[in-house]
């Protein structure tokens, strides 16, 4: 009886997918509008323990997902631990499990669960950097006056951009607030990130401005290739250094509606002055109930005063 019921459910699901048609806007293009999430425990790069496993069976994935969930819950209220350390809370107790909303499953693409967001190179690792990039990064001052002035602190800390490239591009999943809202018109596509409430405006069929005009989120130009929205982003602000990228960074995103509740997001990182080759990430954006909540970040930020005050105290003690 159970086997018969299972076969019926599989047949119904397959029939539904086969007969699913891409919803379209009045101008005939695929409708990407709605609220989506890219939350996942799949890391950017493939862990060493899974070096030879680009994908997992559902049983393997479920085992790891369960273990990670249990590990995270054990850390609730702790000030240190591998997952909290990755979140920037090592030794500080800055986060507890209440704040962690990174998803609970590996990202599923083409029916299987992936062990890395990076799909190319095949090893799931960020490519090596060029000699030029190595010299450029080595020449940068280590602190660069980061503790001398509020304006020298990182963009995410000042709540100008979300941390971890959450707004992007590329739009990477982070510790929490992995929700996005897409709104389309014939001339523009707006992508609202819940993190820091950043709004990206993709201008359809436009042209990039002169190279000296720079933006924190880059300048995004979109066009349709069949049923895929392609977004080409350049002109990044010099303060945006995705994995050490240069002013020549170009990010090419592809959004393809694959089902009622999923958009396949494929993004290529192109910066020949930094990386020895292009690299590609691939993962789904899954439909979410919403709504997108207001993000309060900088209000009552006494940490900034403490950070700079601590630096001044350290300066004074060094002169004794």
Order of alpha helices (4+ residues) and beta strands (2+ residues): alpha-beta-beta-alpha-alpha-beta-beta-beta-alpha-beta-beta-beta-beta-beta-beta-beta-beta-alpha
